[in-house]
């Protein structure tokens, strides 16, 4: 389940980078959330 959330956030981030620079803050927040979920998931050993 966490991988699904990670992939969705990552895809949204990439889409935001391609489409607009005006919402860069929101896009980078999504990136931080995706990376945080990935790190937590890896630390728990569910990778």
Backbone as CSV, one residue per row, in Angstrom:
resi,resn,N_x,N_y,N_z,CA_x,CA_y,CA_z,C_x,C_y,C_z
1,UNK,0.813,-1.188,0.000,0.000,0.000,0.000,0.863,1.262,0.000
2,UNK,1.956,1.249,0.769,2.802,2.437,0.836,3.485,2.694,-0.496
3,UNK,3.785,1.626,-1.221,4.404,1.825,-2.531,3.426,2.507,-3.481
4,UNK,2.143,2.186,-3.369,1.134,2.820,-4.213,1.067,4.309,-3.923
5,UNK,1.045,4.655,-2.650,1.010,6.066,-2.268,2.267,6.772,-2.755
6,UNK,3.409,6.129,-2.592,4.673,6.700,-3.048,4.652,6.958,-4.551
7,UNK,4.203,5.984,-5.309,4.173,6.120,-6.770,3.210,7.225,-7.192
8,UNK,2.038,7.302,-6.556,1.067,8.342,-6.893,1.647,9.726,-6.619
9,UNK,2.260,9.907,-5.457,2.852,11.202,-5.138,3.990,11.545,-6.087
10,UNK,4.776,10.549,-6.443,5.878,10.780,-7.361,5.373,11.173,-8.749
11,UNK,4.333,10.517,-9.227,3.759,10.848,-10.535,3.167,12.251,-10.516
12,UNK,2.470,12.605,-9.434,1.927,13.958,-9.327,3.033,14.999,-9.318
13,UNK,4.115,14.700,-8.645,5.239,15.627,-8.597,5.845,15.823,-9.985
14,UNK,6.047,14.713,-10.686,6.610,14.806,-12.034,5.677,15.559,-12.980
15,UNK,4.375,15.320,-12.865,3.404,16.030,-13.691,3.448,17.527,-13.400
16,UNK,3.591,17.871,-12.140,3.673,19.272,-11.767,4.925,19.941,-12.301
17,UNK,6.033,19.218,-12.306,7.263,19.789,-12.851,7.133,20.068,-14.340
18,UNK,6.419,19.219,-15.032,6.283,19.361,-16.478,5.278,20.454,-16.837
19,UNK,4.198,20.584,-16.054,3.096,21.446,-16.471,3.186,22.885,-15.998
20,UNK,3.664,23.148,-14.790,3.610,24.531,-14.302,4.685,24.803,-13.277
21,UNK,5.163,26.040,-13.298,6.143,26.467,-12.312,5.484,27.315,-11.228
22,UNK,4.228,27.663,-11.415,3.560,28.558,-10.471,3.204,27.868,-9.162
23,UNK,3.061,26.561,-9.174,2.723,25.818,-7.964,3.908,24.979,-7.500
24,UNK,5.102,25.522,-7.684,6.310,24.772,-7.370,6.373,24.389,-5.901
25,UNK,5.881,25.236,-5.013,5.903,24.923,-3.592,5.098,23.680,-3.280
26,UNK,3.907,23.577,-3.845,3.045,22.421,-3.612,3.678,21.164,-4.196
27,UNK,4.275,21.294,-5.347,4.893,20.151,-6.003,6.048,19.616,-5.169
28,UNK,6.843,20.499,-4.620,7.969,20.038,-3.832,7.528,19.472,-2.488
29,UNK,6.412,19.934,-1.981,5.848,19.324,-0.773,5.451,17.883,-1.072
30,UNK,4.870,17.654,-2.245,4.524,16.285,-2.640,5.776,15.417,-2.740
31,UNK,6.852,15.978,-3.262,8.104,15.231,-3.355,8.614,14.863,-1.965
32,UNK,8.579,15.813,-1.051,9.042,15.546,0.309,8.181,14.471,0.961
33,UNK,6.863,14.520,0.765,5.976,13.495,1.318,6.303,12.120,0.737
34,UNK,6.517,12.062,-0.563,6.823,10.787,-1.203,8.136,10.217,-0.683
35,UNK,9.143,11.055,-0.564,10.432,10.575,-0.073,10.356,10.170,1.395
36,UNK,9.581,10.911,2.183,9.401,10.558,3.594,8.735,9.200,3.728
37,UNK,7.696,8.965,2.943,7.016,7.668,2.986,7.965,6.549,2.568
38,UNK,8.780,6.803,1.578,9.731,5.790,1.128,10.730,5.455,2.240
39,UNK,11.277,6.473,2.883,12.259,6.251,3.927,11.635,5.502,5.113
40,UNK,10.441,5.913,5.523,9.763,5.242,6.629,9.504,3.780,6.276
41,UNK,9.064,3.554,5.057,8.780,2.194,4.606,10.038,1.345,4.606
42,UNK,11.136,1.894,4.144,12.383,1.145,4.125,12.910,0.876,5.534
43,UNK,12.748,1.820,6.439,13.233,1.656,7.804,12.434,0.588,8.555
44,UNK,11.170,0.467,8.228,10.329,-0.544,8.866,10.554,-1.935,8.289
45,UNK,11.220,-2.017,7.167,11.538,-3.300,6.563,10.428,-3.903,5.730
46,UNK,9.511,-3.084,5.235,8.397,-3.589,4.418,8.665,-3.411,2.931
47,UNK,9.859,-3.118,2.570,10.170,-2.813,1.169,10.015,-4.011,0.290
